[in-house]
Amino acid sequence: MSRIVARAIALCLLQPLWALAQSGETVRIAHIDPFSGPFANVGQNQLKSWQFIAERMAGTKNPAGVKFEIVGFDNKG
């Protein structure tokens, strides 16, 4: 069930970006989370999950031909 909810949220967040970007462009999305310190493993896991979703959205399901890239930034939490 949580996988379906995550996909629905990803579609809702990425859908408006398709309309704003030109075909063949790369849209970079910042992901700010702890990548060092005691919660580093949680932040890295979430970053990999969002990167996976971005790769899936850049495939054949993307009608505009836009590529998404998730960039991680460490908040040193």
PyMOL Python script that loads the backbone (N, CA, C, O; Angstrom):
from pymol import cmd

cmd.read_pdbstr("""\
ATOM      1  N   MET A   1       0.816  -1.191   0.000  1.00  0.00           N
ATOM      2  CA  MET A   1       0.000   0.000   0.000  1.00  0.00           C
ATOM      3  C   MET A   1       0.862   1.259   0.000  1.00  0.00           C
ATOM      4  O   MET A   1       0.552   2.227  -0.694  1.00  0.00           O
ATOM      5  N   SER A   2       1.944   1.245   0.780  1.00  0.00           N
ATOM      6  CA  SER A   2       2.783   2.442   0.849  1.00  0.00           C
ATOM      7  C   SER A   2       3.488   2.714  -0.482  1.00  0.00           C
ATOM      8  O   SER A   2       3.791   3.863  -0.802  1.00  0.00           O
ATOM      9  N   ARG A   3       3.746   1.660  -1.253  1.00  0.00           N
ATOM     10  CA  ARG A   3       4.368   1.832  -2.565  1.00  0.00           C
ATOM     11  C   ARG A   3       3.428   2.576  -3.512  1.00  0.00           C
ATOM     12  O   ARG A   3       3.870   3.413  -4.299  1.00  0.00           O
ATOM     13  N   ILE A   4       2.153   2.275  -3.435  1.00  0.00           N
ATOM     14  CA  ILE A   4       1.168   2.948  -4.274  1.00  0.00           C
ATOM     15  C   ILE A   4       1.061   4.419  -3.875  1.00  0.00           C
ATOM     16  O   ILE A   4       0.973   5.297  -4.734  1.00  0.00           O
ATOM     17  N   VAL A   5       1.069   4.680  -2.578  1.00  0.00           N
ATOM     18  CA  VAL A   5       0.991   6.055  -2.095  1.00  0.00           C
ATOM     19  C   VAL A   5       2.224   6.837  -2.523  1.00  0.00           C
ATOM     20  O   VAL A   5       2.110   7.993  -2.931  1.00  0.00           O
ATOM     21  N   ALA A   6       3.412   6.221  -2.435  1.00  0.00           N
ATOM     22  CA  ALA A   6       4.649   6.895  -2.841  1.00  0.00           C
ATOM     23  C   ALA A   6       4.631   7.229  -4.327  1.00  0.00           C
ATOM     24  O   ALA A   6       5.063   8.312  -4.720  1.00  0.00           O
ATOM     25  N   ARG A   7       4.141   6.322  -5.151  1.00  0.00           N
ATOM     26  CA  ARG A   7       4.056   6.586  -6.586  1.00  0.00           C
ATOM     27  C   ARG A   7       3.062   7.701  -6.894  1.00  0.00           C
ATOM     28  O   ARG A   7       3.300   8.535  -7.767  1.00  0.00           O
ATOM     29  N   ALA A   8       1.948   7.706  -6.169  1.00  0.00           N
ATOM     30  CA  ALA A   8       0.948   8.750  -6.381  1.00  0.00           C
ATOM     31  C   ALA A   8       1.504  10.115  -6.000  1.00  0.00           C
ATOM     32  O   ALA A   8       1.271  11.103  -6.698  1.00  0.00           O
ATOM     33  N   ILE A   9       2.236  10.169  -4.899  1.00  0.00           N
ATOM     34  CA  ILE A   9       2.846  11.431  -4.481  1.00  0.00           C
ATOM     35  C   ILE A   9       3.882  11.873  -5.499  1.00  0.00           C
ATOM     36  O   ILE A   9       3.939  13.053  -5.846  1.00  0.00           O
ATOM     37  N   ALA A  10       4.695  10.954  -5.980  1.00  0.00           N
ATOM     38  CA  ALA A  10       5.715  11.295  -6.971  1.00  0.00           C
ATOM     39  C   ALA A  10       5.072  11.829  -8.248  1.00  0.00           C
ATOM     40  O   ALA A  10       5.561  12.799  -8.829  1.00  0.00           O
ATOM     41  N   LEU A  11       3.992  11.212  -8.684  1.00  0.00           N
ATOM     42  CA  LEU A  11       3.307  11.691  -9.881  1.00  0.00           C
ATOM     43  C   LEU A  11       2.745  13.093  -9.684  1.00  0.00           C
ATOM     44  O   LEU A  11       2.816  13.930 -10.584  1.00  0.00           O
ATOM     45  N   CYS A  12       2.187  13.344  -8.505  1.00  0.00           N
ATOM     46  CA  CYS A  12       1.622  14.668  -8.230  1.00  0.00           C
ATOM     47  C   CYS A  12       2.711  15.733  -8.175  1.00  0.00           C
ATOM     48  O   CYS A  12       2.496  16.864  -8.612  1.00  0.00           O
ATOM     49  N   LEU A  13       3.879  15.377  -7.640  1.00  0.00           N
ATOM     50  CA  LEU A  13       4.963  16.352  -7.530  1.00  0.00           C
ATOM     51  C   LEU A  13       5.654  16.595  -8.868  1.00  0.00           C
ATOM     52  O   LEU A  13       6.046  17.724  -9.161  1.00  0.00           O
ATOM     53  N   LEU A  14       5.807  15.568  -9.672  1.00  0.00           N
ATOM     54  CA  LEU A  14       6.552  15.696 -10.913  1.00  0.00           C
ATOM     55  C   LEU A  14       5.680  16.104 -12.096  1.00  0.00           C
ATOM     56  O   LEU A  14       6.204  16.581 -13.103  1.00  0.00           O
ATOM     57  N   GLN A  15       4.389  15.933 -12.000  1.00  0.00           N
ATOM     58  CA  GLN A  15       3.492  16.253 -13.113  1.00  0.00           C
ATOM     59  C   GLN A  15       3.591  17.707 -13.555  1.00  0.00           C
ATOM     60  O   GLN A  15       3.677  17.947 -14.759  1.00  0.00           O
ATOM     61  N   PRO A  16       3.583  18.712 -12.646  1.00  0.00           N
ATOM     62  CA  PRO A  16       3.673  20.105 -13.114  1.00  0.00           C
ATOM     63  C   PRO A  16       5.011  20.424 -13.779  1.00  0.00           C
ATOM     64  O   PRO A  16       5.090  21.331 -14.608  1.00  0.00           O
ATOM     65  N   LEU A  17       6.057  19.686 -13.422  1.00  0.00           N
ATOM     66  CA  LEU A  17       7.364  19.952 -14.014  1.00  0.00           C
ATOM     67  C   LEU A  17       7.402  19.559 -15.482  1.00  0.00           C
ATOM     68  O   LEU A  17       8.162  20.144 -16.253  1.00  0.00           O
ATOM     69  N   TRP A  18       6.589  18.570 -15.890  1.00  0.00           N
ATOM     70  CA  TRP A  18       6.546  18.182 -17.299  1.00  0.00           C
ATOM     71  C   TRP A  18       6.083  19.353 -18.157  1.00  0.00           C
ATOM     72  O   TRP A  18       6.591  19.564 -19.259  1.00  0.00           O
ATOM     73  N   ALA A  19       5.129  20.103 -17.653  1.00  0.00           N
ATOM     74  CA  ALA A  19       4.572  21.202 -18.436  1.00  0.00           C
ATOM     75  C   ALA A  19       5.545  22.371 -18.554  1.00  0.00           C
ATOM     76  O   ALA A  19       5.504  23.104 -19.543  1.00  0.00           O
ATOM     77  N   LEU A  20       6.416  22.558 -17.567  1.00  0.00           N
ATOM     78  CA  LEU A  20       7.325  23.698 -17.560  1.00  0.00           C
ATOM     79  C   LEU A  20       8.620  23.447 -18.322  1.00  0.00           C
ATOM     80  O   LEU A  20       9.223  24.393 -18.827  1.00  0.00           O
ATOM     81  N   ALA A  21       9.053  22.217 -18.416  1.00  0.00           N
ATOM     82  CA  ALA A  21      10.329  21.906 -19.047  1.00  0.00           C
ATOM     83  C   ALA A  21      10.136  21.585 -20.522  1.00  0.00           C
ATOM     84  O   ALA A  21       9.089  21.083 -20.929  1.00  0.00           O
ATOM     85  N   GLN A  22      11.152  21.879 -21.310  1.00  0.00           N
ATOM     86  CA  GLN A  22      11.133  21.571 -22.735  1.00  0.00           C
ATOM     87  C   GLN A  22      11.554  20.124 -22.947  1.00  0.00           C
ATOM     88  O   GLN A  22      12.207  19.533 -22.087  1.00  0.00           O
ATOM     89  N   SER A  23      11.192  19.564 -24.060  1.00  0.00           N
ATOM     90  CA  SER A  23      11.553  18.188 -24.378  1.00  0.00           C
ATOM     91  C   SER A  23      13.070  18.045 -24.451  1.00  0.00           C
ATOM     92  O   SER A  23      13.749  18.852 -25.085  1.00  0.00           O
ATOM     93  N   GLY A  24      13.585  17.025 -23.803  1.00  0.00           N
ATOM     94  CA  GLY A  24      15.014  16.761 -23.820  1.00  0.00           C
ATOM     95  C   GLY A  24      15.794  17.463 -22.729  1.00  0.00           C
ATOM     96  O   GLY A  24      17.000  17.245 -22.611  1.00  0.00           O
ATOM     97  N   GLU A  25      15.148  18.302 -21.922  1.00  0.00           N
ATOM     98  CA  GLU A  25      15.833  19.005 -20.844  1.00  0.00           C
ATOM     99  C   GLU A  25      15.944  18.122 -19.612  1.00  0.00           C
ATOM    100  O   GLU A  25      15.220  17.137 -19.460  1.00  0.00           O
ATOM    101  N   THR A  26      16.869  18.499 -18.734  1.00  0.00           N
ATOM    102  CA  THR A  26      17.029  17.821 -17.453  1.00  0.00           C
ATOM    103  C   THR A  26      16.547  18.745 -16.351  1.00  0.00           C
ATOM    104  O   THR A  26      17.012  19.879 -16.233  1.00  0.00           O
ATOM    105  N   VAL A  27      15.616  18.260 -15.545  1.00  0.00           N
ATOM    106  CA  VAL A  27      15.105  19.014 -14.402  1.00  0.00           C
ATOM    107  C   VAL A  27      15.797  18.480 -13.166  1.00  0.00           C
ATOM    108  O   VAL A  27      15.674  17.298 -12.843  1.00  0.00           O
ATOM    109  N   ARG A  28      16.532  19.350 -12.467  1.00  0.00           N
ATOM    110  CA  ARG A  28      17.238  18.949 -11.245  1.00  0.00           C
ATOM    111  C   ARG A  28      16.403  19.348 -10.038  1.00  0.00           C
ATOM    112  O   ARG A  28      15.960  20.490  -9.909  1.00  0.00           O
ATOM    113  N   ILE A  29      16.204  18.373  -9.160  1.00  0.00           N
ATOM    114  CA  ILE A  29      15.406  18.583  -7.957  1.00  0.00           C
ATOM    115  C   ILE A  29      16.308  18.359  -6.759  1.00  0.00           C
ATOM    116  O   ILE A  29      16.975  17.328  -6.668  1.00  0.00           O
ATOM    117  N   ALA A  30      16.337  19.315  -5.834  1.00  0.00           N
ATOM    118  CA  ALA A  30      17.180  19.220  -4.641  1.00  0.00           C
ATOM    119  C   ALA A  30      16.491  18.373  -3.582  1.00  0.00           C
ATOM    120  O   ALA A  30      15.287  18.493  -3.355  1.00  0.00           O
ATOM    121  N   HIS A  31      17.273  17.519  -2.940  1.00  0.00           N
ATOM    122  CA  HIS A  31      16.794  16.709  -1.822  1.00  0.00           C
ATOM    123  C   HIS A  31      17.729  16.996  -0.653  1.00  0.00           C
ATOM    124  O   HIS A  31      18.889  16.582  -0.667  1.00  0.00           O
ATOM    125  N   ILE A  32      17.228  17.704   0.358  1.00  0.00           N
ATOM    126  CA  ILE A  32      18.035  18.079   1.510  1.00  0.00           C
ATOM    127  C   ILE A  32      17.670  17.160   2.659  1.00  0.00           C
ATOM    128  O   ILE A  32      16.523  17.129   3.106  1.00  0.00           O
ATOM    129  N   ASP A  33      18.655  16.412   3.132  1.00  0.00           N
ATOM    130  CA  ASP A  33      18.458  15.428   4.181  1.00  0.00           C
ATOM    131  C   ASP A  33      19.811  15.170   4.837  1.00  0.00           C
ATOM    132  O   ASP A  33      20.838  15.549   4.274  1.00  0.00           O
ATOM    133  N   PRO A  34      19.843  14.536   6.011  1.00  0.00           N
ATOM    134  CA  PRO A  34      21.145  14.232   6.616  1.00  0.00           C
ATOM    135  C   PRO A  34      21.853  13.094   5.871  1.00  0.00           C
ATOM    136  O   PRO A  34      21.340  11.977   5.800  1.00  0.00           O
ATOM    137  N   PHE A  35      23.019  13.386   5.325  1.00  0.00           N
ATOM    138  CA  PHE A  35      23.828  12.360   4.665  1.00  0.00           C
ATOM    139  C   PHE A  35      25.090  12.067   5.456  1.00  0.00           C
ATOM    140  O   PHE A  35      25.932  11.280   5.024  1.00  0.00           O
ATOM    141  N   SER A  36      25.221  12.696   6.612  1.00  0.00           N
ATOM    142  CA  SER A  36      26.311  12.409   7.534  1.00  0.00           C
ATOM    143  C   SER A  36      25.725  12.468   8.943  1.00  0.00           C
ATOM    144  O   SER A  36      24.658  13.042   9.159  1.00  0.00           O
ATOM    145  N   GLY A  37      26.421  11.881   9.877  1.00  0.00           N
ATOM    146  CA  GLY A  37      25.937  11.880  11.251  1.00  0.00           C
ATOM    147  C   GLY A  37      25.100  10.645  11.561  1.00  0.00           C
ATOM    148  O   GLY A  37      25.137   9.661  10.823  1.00  0.00           O
ATOM    149  N   PRO A  38      24.345  10.702  12.656  1.00  0.00           N
ATOM    150  CA  PRO A  38      23.624   9.500  13.105  1.00  0.00           C
ATOM    151  C   PRO A  38      22.468   9.068  12.199  1.00  0.00           C
ATOM    152  O   PRO A  38      22.063   7.906  12.240  1.00  0.00           O
ATOM    153  N   PHE A  39      21.933   9.973  11.388  1.00  0.00           N
ATOM    154  CA  PHE A  39      20.809   9.626  10.518  1.00  0.00           C
ATOM    155  C   PHE A  39      21.214   9.533   9.051  1.00  0.00           C
ATOM    156  O   PHE A  39      20.369   9.661   8.164  1.00  0.00           O
ATOM    157  N   ALA A  40      22.492   9.314   8.794  1.00  0.00           N
ATOM    158  CA  ALA A  40      22.992   9.263   7.413  1.00  0.00           C
ATOM    159  C   ALA A  40      22.359   8.129   6.619  1.00  0.00           C
ATOM    160  O   ALA A  40      22.035   8.296   5.443  1.00  0.00           O
ATOM    161  N   ASN A  41      22.185   6.984   7.252  1.00  0.00           N
ATOM    162  CA  ASN A  41      21.624   5.848   6.511  1.00  0.00           C
ATOM    163  C   ASN A  41      20.180   6.113   6.077  1.00  0.00           C
ATOM    164  O   ASN A  41      19.760   5.648   5.018  1.00  0.00           O
ATOM    165  N   VAL A  42      19.423   6.850   6.881  1.00  0.00           N
ATOM    166  CA  VAL A  42      18.044   7.180   6.520  1.00  0.00           C
ATOM    167  C   VAL A  42      18.032   8.152   5.333  1.00  0.00           C
ATOM    168  O   VAL A  42      17.276   7.968   4.379  1.00  0.00           O
ATOM    169  N   GLY A  43      18.875   9.184   5.404  1.00  0.00           N
ATOM    170  CA  GLY A  43      18.937  10.167   4.326  1.00  0.00           C
ATOM    171  C   GLY A  43      19.391   9.557   3.012  1.00  0.00           C
ATOM    172  O   GLY A  43      18.842   9.871   1.955  1.00  0.00           O
ATOM    173  N   GLN A  44      20.398   8.680   3.074  1.00  0.00           N
ATOM    174  CA  GLN A  44      20.892   8.041   1.850  1.00  0.00           C
ATOM    175  C   GLN A  44      19.846   7.108   1.263  1.00  0.00           C
ATOM    176  O   GLN A  44      19.712   7.007   0.044  1.00  0.00           O
ATOM    177  N   ASN A  45      19.107   6.426   2.128  1.00  0.00           N
ATOM    178  CA  ASN A  45      18.051   5.532   1.638  1.00  0.00           C
ATOM    179  C   ASN A  45      16.946   6.330   0.946  1.00  0.00           C
ATOM    180  O   ASN A  45      16.450   5.921  -0.104  1.00  0.00           O
ATOM    181  N   GLN A  46      16.560   7.461   1.526  1.00  0.00           N
ATOM    182  CA  GLN A  46      15.521   8.278   0.909  1.00  0.00           C
ATOM    183  C   GLN A  46      16.000   8.872  -0.415  1.00  0.00           C
ATOM    184  O   GLN A  46      15.234   8.946  -1.377  1.00  0.00           O
ATOM    185  N   LEU A  47      17.264   9.295  -0.467  1.00  0.00           N
ATOM    186  CA  LEU A  47      17.808   9.831  -1.711  1.00  0.00           C
ATOM    187  C   LEU A  47      17.787   8.780  -2.810  1.00  0.00           C
ATOM    188  O   LEU A  47      17.401   9.073  -3.942  1.00  0.00           O
ATOM    189  N   LYS A  48      18.194   7.567  -2.490  1.00  0.00           N
ATOM    190  CA  LYS A  48      18.174   6.494  -3.483  1.00  0.00           C
ATOM    191  C   LYS A  48      16.750   6.176  -3.940  1.00  0.00           C
ATOM    192  O   LYS A  48      16.527   5.852  -5.107  1.00  0.00           O
ATOM    193  N   SER A  49      15.794   6.267  -3.026  1.00  0.00           N
ATOM    194  CA  SER A  49      14.399   6.014  -3.384  1.00  0.00           C
ATOM    195  C   SER A  49      13.882   7.069  -4.356  1.00  0.00           C
ATOM    196  O   SER A  49      13.226   6.733  -5.341  1.00  0.00           O
ATOM    197  N   TRP A  50      14.172   8.341  -4.087  1.00  0.00           N
ATOM    198  CA  TRP A  50      13.728   9.412  -4.984  1.00  0.00           C
ATOM    199  C   TRP A  50      14.447   9.336  -6.321  1.00  0.00           C
ATOM    200  O   TRP A  50      13.852   9.626  -7.359  1.00  0.00           O
ATOM    201  N   GLN A  51      15.727   8.949  -6.311  1.00  0.00           N
ATOM    202  CA  GLN A  51      16.461   8.792  -7.572  1.00  0.00           C
ATOM    203  C   GLN A  51      15.858   7.659  -8.395  1.00  0.00           C
ATOM    204  O   GLN A  51      15.780   7.753  -9.620  1.00  0.00           O
ATOM    205  N   PHE A  52      15.435   6.600  -7.732  1.00  0.00           N
ATOM    206  CA  PHE A  52      14.787   5.492  -8.427  1.00  0.00           C
ATOM    207  C   PHE A  52      13.486   5.955  -9.085  1.00  0.00           C
ATOM    208  O   PHE A  52      13.210   5.615 -10.236  1.00  0.00           O
ATOM    209  N   ILE A  53      12.693   6.730  -8.350  1.00  0.00           N
ATOM    210  CA  ILE A  53      11.436   7.237  -8.900  1.00  0.00           C
ATOM    211  C   ILE A  53      11.712   8.155 -10.083  1.00  0.00           C
ATOM    212  O   ILE A  53      11.004   8.104 -11.089  1.00  0.00           O
ATOM    213  N   ALA A  54      12.742   8.997  -9.967  1.00  0.00           N
ATOM    214  CA  ALA A  54      13.078   9.908 -11.070  1.00  0.00           C
ATOM    215  C   ALA A  54      13.505   9.138 -12.316  1.00  0.00           C
ATOM    216  O   ALA A  54      13.165   9.531 -13.433  1.00  0.00           O
ATOM    217  N   GLU A  55      14.243   8.052 -12.135  1.00  0.00           N
ATOM    218  CA  GLU A  55      14.646   7.230 -13.277  1.00  0.00           C
ATOM    219  C   GLU A  55      13.436   6.579 -13.931  1.00  0.00           C
ATOM    220  O   GLU A  55      13.365   6.487 -15.156  1.00  0.00           O
ATOM    221  N   ARG A  56      12.490   6.131 -13.122  1.00  0.00           N
ATOM    222  CA  ARG A  56      11.284   5.514 -13.662  1.00  0.00           C
ATOM    223  C   ARG A  56      10.445   6.528 -14.429  1.00  0.00           C
ATOM    224  O   ARG A  56       9.859   6.201 -15.461  1.00  0.00           O
ATOM    225  N   MET A  57      10.387   7.765 -13.925  1.00  0.00           N
ATOM    226  CA  MET A  57       9.589   8.803 -14.573  1.00  0.00           C
ATOM    227  C   MET A  57      10.239   9.294 -15.862  1.00  0.00           C
ATOM    228  O   MET A  57       9.557   9.873 -16.708  1.00  0.00           O
ATOM    229  N   ALA A  58      11.518   9.079 -16.028  1.00  0.00           N
ATOM    230  CA  ALA A  58      12.207   9.531 -17.232  1.00  0.00           C
ATOM    231  C   ALA A  58      12.078   8.528 -18.373  1.00  0.00           C
ATOM    232  O   ALA A  58      12.555   8.784 -19.479  1.00  0.00           O
ATOM    233  N   GLY A  59      11.457   7.422 -18.122  1.00  0.00           N
ATOM    234  CA  GLY A  59      11.337   6.386 -19.143  1.00  0.00           C
ATOM    235  C   GLY A  59      10.186   6.637 -20.095  1.00  0.00           C
ATOM    236  O   GLY A  59       9.914   7.779 -20.466  1.00  0.00           O
ATOM    237  N   THR A  60       9.526   5.593 -20.482  1.00  0.00           N
ATOM    238  CA  THR A  60       8.461   5.674 -21.478  1.00  0.00           C
ATOM    239  C   THR A  60       7.192   6.323 -20.932  1.00  0.00           C
ATOM    240  O   THR A  60       6.325   6.728 -21.706  1.00  0.00           O
ATOM    241  N   LYS A  61       7.072   6.426 -19.602  1.00  0.00           N
ATOM    242  CA  LYS A  61       5.872   7.016 -19.012  1.00  0.00           C
ATOM    243  C   LYS A  61       5.908   8.539 -19.050  1.00  0.00           C
ATOM    244  O   LYS A  61       4.941   9.193 -18.657  1.00  0.00           O
ATOM    245  N   ASN A  62       7.006   9.103 -19.516  1.00  0.00           N
ATOM    246  CA  ASN A  62       7.156  10.557 -19.547  1.00  0.00           C
ATOM    247  C   ASN A  62       6.778  11.073 -20.929  1.00  0.00           C
ATOM    248  O   ASN A  62       7.556  10.919 -21.871  1.00  0.00           O
ATOM    249  N   PRO A  63       5.611  11.677 -21.072  1.00  0.00           N
ATOM    250  CA  PRO A  63       5.162  12.098 -22.407  1.00  0.00           C
ATOM    251  C   PRO A  63       5.942  13.276 -22.979  1.00  0.00           C
ATOM    252  O   PRO A  63       5.952  13.471 -24.194  1.00  0.00           O
ATOM    253  N   ALA A  64       6.599  14.070 -22.123  1.00  0.00           N
ATOM    254  CA  ALA A  64       7.288  15.271 -22.604  1.00  0.00           C
ATOM    255  C   ALA A  64       8.746  15.017 -22.953  1.00  0.00           C
ATOM    256  O   ALA A  64       9.384  15.885 -23.549  1.00  0.00           O
ATOM    257  N   GLY A  65       9.294  13.865 -22.605  1.00  0.00           N
ATOM    258  CA  GLY A  65      10.691  13.577 -22.886  1.00  0.00           C
ATOM    259  C   GLY A  65      11.655  14.319 -21.982  1.00  0.00           C
ATOM    260  O   GLY A  65      12.789  14.594 -22.374  1.00  0.00           O
ATOM    261  N   VAL A  66      11.214  14.648 -20.770  1.00  0.00           N
ATOM    262  CA  VAL A  66      12.037  15.375 -19.811  1.00  0.00           C
ATOM    263  C   VAL A  66      12.727  14.380 -18.886  1.00  0.00           C
ATOM    264  O   VAL A  66      12.115  13.408 -18.444  1.00  0.00           O
ATOM    265  N   LYS A  67      14.009  14.626 -18.593  1.00  0.00           N
ATOM    266  CA  LYS A  67      14.764  13.769 -17.680  1.00  0.00           C
ATOM    267  C   LYS A  67      14.826  14.449 -16.318  1.00  0.00           C
ATOM    268  O   LYS A  67      15.095  15.647 -16.231  1.00  0.00           O
ATOM    269  N   PHE A  68      14.579  13.689 -15.255  1.00  0.00           N
ATOM    270  CA  PHE A  68      14.635  14.216 -13.896  1.00  0.00           C
ATOM    271  C   PHE A  68      15.895  13.726 -13.205  1.00  0.00           C
ATOM    272  O   PHE A  68      16.294  12.573 -13.365  1.00  0.00           O
ATOM    273  N   GLU A  69      16.515  14.604 -12.440  1.00  0.00           N
ATOM    274  CA  GLU A  69      17.719  14.265 -11.682  1.00  0.00           C
ATOM    275  C   GLU A  69      17.533  14.772 -10.259  1.00  0.00           C
ATOM    276  O   GLU A  69      17.260  15.954 -10.046  1.00  0.00           O
ATOM    277  N   ILE A  70      17.682  13.874  -9.280  1.00  0.00           N
ATOM    278  CA  ILE A  70      17.570  14.233  -7.873  1.00  0.00           C
ATOM    279  C   ILE A  70      18.989  14.442  -7.341  1.00  0.00           C
ATOM    280  O   ILE A  70      19.827  13.544  -7.417  1.00  0.00           O
ATOM    281  N   VAL A  71      19.249  15.635  -6.802  1.00  0.00           N
ATOM    282  CA  VAL A  71      20.564  15.988  -6.281  1.00  0.00           C
ATOM    283  C   VAL A  71      20.464  16.088  -4.764  1.00  0.00           C
ATOM    284  O   VAL A  71      19.621  16.820  -4.245  1.00  0.00           O
ATOM    285  N   GLY A  72      21.313  15.362  -4.053  1.00  0.00           N
ATOM    286  CA  GLY A  72      21.280  15.355  -2.605  1.00  0.00           C
ATOM    287  C   GLY A  72      22.189  16.403  -1.987  1.00  0.00           C
ATOM    288  O   GLY A  72      23.321  16.603  -2.426  1.00  0.00           O
ATOM    289  N   PHE A  73      21.670  17.075  -0.951  1.00  0.00           N
ATOM    290  CA  PHE A  73      22.452  18.039  -0.189  1.00  0.00           C
ATOM    291  C   PHE A  73      22.376  17.651   1.279  1.00  0.00           C
ATOM    292  O   PHE A  73      21.300  17.341   1.790  1.00  0.00           O
ATOM    293  N   ASP A  74      23.514  17.669   1.952  1.00  0.00           N
ATOM    294  CA  ASP A  74      23.616  17.256   3.343  1.00  0.00           C
ATOM    295  C   ASP A  74      23.243  18.423   4.259  1.00  0.00           C
ATOM    296  O   ASP A  74      23.822  19.505   4.166  1.00  0.00           O
ATOM    297  N   ASN A  75      22.262  18.190   5.153  1.00  0.00           N
ATOM    298  CA  ASN A  75      21.926  19.222   6.124  1.00  0.00           C
ATOM    299  C   ASN A  75      22.659  19.014   7.445  1.00  0.00           C
ATOM    300  O   ASN A  75      22.422  19.731   8.417  1.00  0.00           O
ATOM    301  N   LYS A  76      23.554  18.023   7.470  1.00  0.00           N
ATOM    302  CA  LYS A  76      24.411  17.729   8.615  1.00  0.00           C
ATOM    303  C   LYS A  76      23.598  17.532   9.898  1.00  0.00           C
ATOM    304  O   LYS A  76      23.976  17.990  10.977  1.00  0.00           O
ATOM    305  N   GLY A  77      22.477  16.838   9.741  1.00  0.00           N
ATOM    306  CA  GLY A  77      21.630  16.576  10.904  1.00  0.00           C
ATOM    307  C   GLY A  77      22.167  15.450  11.676  1.00  0.00           C
ATOM    308  O   GLY A  77      21.593  15.073  12.698  1.00  0.00           O
TER     309      GLY A  77
END
""", "prot")
cmd.dss("prot")
cmd.show_as("cartoon", "prot")
cmd.util.cbc("prot")
cmd.orient("prot")
